Amino acid sequence: MASYDFSKAMKNPGRAFATPESVEQAQDLSPAQKHALLTQWRNQLEQLMVATEENMPGPESATGVNADCLRRIVDALIRMGPPAT
């Protein structure tokens, strides 16, 4: 299993991980780190989708792909449950 630089991955989870499921399955991340990464990824995709709707698309603005990825992120967060406090 690959080792991840958490702080670097937080800047762009979509580049650090191929899929939301790969975040879930990462053995070298704590549940809190996984939740943080998925939440960050979700927030970035939501912002990108809003920008695209407002005719300000970025370089990674394939809306259908982003919508599918967003759904998979939300599904992963649901499977993981609430973050540990």
Beta strands, then each sheet from edge to edge (+ up, - down):
end
